[in-house]
């Protein structure tokens, strides 16, 4: 199929934006423009900044249902699209070389799976079944050195856990060493290790898998070398050597849970959440035991978790995190300093073409210094240059 993509130049008239002080008004930063894509309403925007490629993942609520788009941000063009035969899809990541994968629920709704595919052609390859129909999906991360993918799943009770998939064979790596039917590193293998696992990250320097928990005030840490060394029949319980709970509850809040999370570099991770209506940001360091005290946001500010993840730009001259937020002025892209989690002087950023109520997802090209904003209503992306 041949696609036509039209670059749209944005008019010079700008919407007014707000900085960190609600009463102060400033113009939004320069460099915003839009370009046409094939499908509206991306759920996730994953970015390969070295190639300036963005993978757009569309869930079942999108106009065309589940789908993939590969976009070249530098040339403002769509490289390829594919409608997916999945009931729903939840997360997508780039892998080394010309490979990527997404997590989804199969069309018969009976199982969850990690589907591998190639880029830029979006040809589907191996599909690895992970969890059964129980529970809720989690997220994906990759260990590019050992060439494997981790997928978290909130299966409930004993089925809360992680799956590890070997990239060389596209098979599950058994978490225990007794060849049992269970392959996941879950609460059935080590009781009380997880409580509704969500975002997952692999920290390469420490070789540790970090998993946020949406049902408990802690982040689960597992040494990757522990995979395949435990006996499921031993009925183990947390704590055991090689596992840890990094406690997040602090700052007088009733719950401090990493509802959104991102790697900031150097073994530091930032996360965002909401406690009794108060939005907060916090930081953790891998292999530590406690999180930093959370920074609470002004009353009335909320994070837009259902539409976007938290994005981090770790370069020394930027050192910022970006997150969709809502307050009395509408929906915008908040920018916060990584060192102290305080709003930057040019925060927030605002879309000029996409109505703030129609923003569906957020991505970041750290090489081009561009925020990539998805539109729920129209088949287009808006690009915003960061200063």
FENSULUR-V108860 format. One record per backbone hydrogen bond with DSSP energy under -0.5 kcal/mol. CO is the residue of the C=O (numbers start at 1). NH is the residue of the N-H. E is the energy in kcal/mol with one decimal. If there is no record, write none. Layout:
((CO,NH,E) (CO,NH,E))
//
This chain:
((5,7,-0.6) (6,36,-1.3) (7,9,-0.5) (8,34,-1.3) (15,28,-0.9) (17,26,-2.6) (20,22,-0.7) (21,19,-0.5) (21,24,-2.1) (24,19,-1.1) (26,17,-2.3) (33,383,-4.0) (34,8,-1.8) (35,381,-2.2) (44,57,-2.6) (46,55,-3.1) (47,49,-0.7) (48,51,-0.5) (48,52,-1.4) (48,53,-1.8) (52,73,-2.9) (52,74,-0.7) (53,48,-2.9) (54,56,-0.6) (54,71,-2.8) (55,46,-2.5) (55,57,-0.6) (56,58,-0.5) (56,69,-1.7) (57,43,-3.4) (57,44,-1.5) (58,67,-1.5) (59,62,-1.8) (62,65,-1.8) (66,84,-2.6) (67,58,-2.8) (68,82,-2.4) (69,56,-3.0) (69,71,-0.5) (70,79,-2.8) (70,80,-1.4) (71,54,-2.6) (71,73,-0.8) (72,76,-0.8) (72,77,-1.9) (77,72,-3.1) (77,79,-0.6) (80,70,-2.8) (82,68,-2.8) (84,86,-1.2) (85,107,-0.6) (88,105,-3.1) (91,103,-2.5) (93,101,-2.1) (95,99,-0.5) (98,119,-1.5) (99,95,-2.7) (100,117,-2.4) (101,93,-2.3) (102,115,-2.9) (103,90,-3.0) (103,91,-1.0) (104,113,-2.7) (105,87,-1.6) (105,88,-1.4) (106,109,-2.3) (110,133,-0.7) (111,106,-2.4) (112,130,-2.6) (113,104,-2.6) (113,115,-0.5) (114,116,-0.5) (114,128,-2.8) (115,102,-2.2) (116,125,-3.3) (117,100,-2.3) (118,122,-1.6) (123,118,-2.0) (126,116,-2.9) (127,129,-0.6) (128,114,-2.5) (131,112,-2.7) (136,154,-2.3) (139,152,-2.2) (141,150,-2.9) (142,144,-0.7) (143,147,-0.9) (143,148,-1.8) (147,167,-2.3) (147,168,-0.6) (148,143,-2.8) (149,165,-3.0) (150,141,-1.7) (151,163,-2.5) (152,138,-1.0) (153,155,-1.4) (153,161,-2.2) (154,136,-2.3) (156,159,-2.5) (157,160,-1.6) (158,188,-1.3) (159,155,-0.7) (160,187,-1.6) (161,153,-2.5) (162,185,-2.6) (163,151,-2.5) (164,173,-3.1) (165,149,-2.5) (166,170,-2.2) (166,171,-0.7) (171,166,-2.8) (172,174,-0.7) (175,228,-1.6) (175,229,-0.5) (175,230,-0.7) (183,175,-1.4) (184,186,-1.2) (185,162,-1.9) (186,189,-1.1) (186,190,-2.5) (189,236,-0.7) (190,193,-1.2) (191,238,-2.9) (195,215,-2.3) (196,214,-3.3) (198,139,-0.7) (199,212,-2.9) (201,203,-0.6) (201,210,-3.2) (202,204,-0.9) (203,207,-1.1) (203,208,-1.7) (207,224,-2.6) (208,203,-3.2) (208,210,-0.5) (209,222,-2.0) (210,201,-2.6) (211,220,-2.6) (212,198,-2.9) (213,216,-0.5) (216,218,-1.7) (217,248,-1.9) (217,249,-0.8) (218,213,-0.8) (219,246,-2.9) (220,211,-2.6) (221,244,-2.0) (222,209,-2.9) (223,226,-2.1) (224,227,-1.7) (226,229,-1.9) (230,177,-2.8) (230,232,-0.6) (231,234,-1.5) (232,235,-1.4) (236,191,-2.5) (240,243,-1.8) (242,223,-2.8) (244,221,-2.9) (244,246,-0.5) (245,247,-0.8) (246,219,-2.1) (247,291,-1.9) (250,253,-1.1) (257,259,-1.9) (260,272,-2.4) (262,270,-2.5) (265,268,-1.3) (267,286,-2.8) (268,264,-3.0) (268,265,-0.8) (269,284,-2.5) (270,262,-2.3) (271,282,-2.5) (272,259,-1.3) (272,260,-1.7) (273,280,-2.5) (275,278,-2.0) (277,279,-0.6) (278,275,-2.7) (279,297,-2.9) (280,273,-1.8) (281,295,-3.4) (282,271,-2.6) (283,292,-2.7) (284,269,-2.4) (285,288,-1.9) (289,247,-2.1) (294,296,-0.6) (295,281,-2.2) (298,301,-1.8) (301,279,-0.5) (302,326,-3.1) (303,305,-1.0) (304,307,-1.5) (304,308,-1.0) (311,322,-3.4) (312,314,-0.6) (313,320,-2.0) (315,318,-2.5) (315,319,-2.3) (319,338,-2.4) (320,313,-3.3) (321,336,-2.4) (322,311,-2.8) (323,334,-2.7) (324,304,-2.0) (325,332,-2.5) (326,302,-2.6) (327,330,-1.9) (330,327,-1.6) (332,325,-2.7) (332,334,-0.7) (333,348,-0.5) (333,349,-3.0) (334,323,-1.8) (335,344,-2.4) (336,321,-2.4) (337,341,-2.4) (342,337,-3.1) (344,347,-1.7) (349,333,-3.0) (355,358,-2.4) (356,359,-0.8) (358,376,-3.8) (361,374,-2.5) (363,372,-2.8) (364,366,-0.8) (365,369,-1.0) (365,370,-1.8) (369,386,-2.2) (370,365,-2.7) (371,373,-0.6) (371,384,-2.1) (372,363,-2.5) (373,382,-2.3) (374,360,-2.3) (374,361,-0.6) (375,41,-3.1) (378,380,-1.8) (379,37,-1.9) (380,375,-0.9) (381,35,-1.9) (382,373,-2.8) (383,33,-1.9) (384,371,-2.9))
//
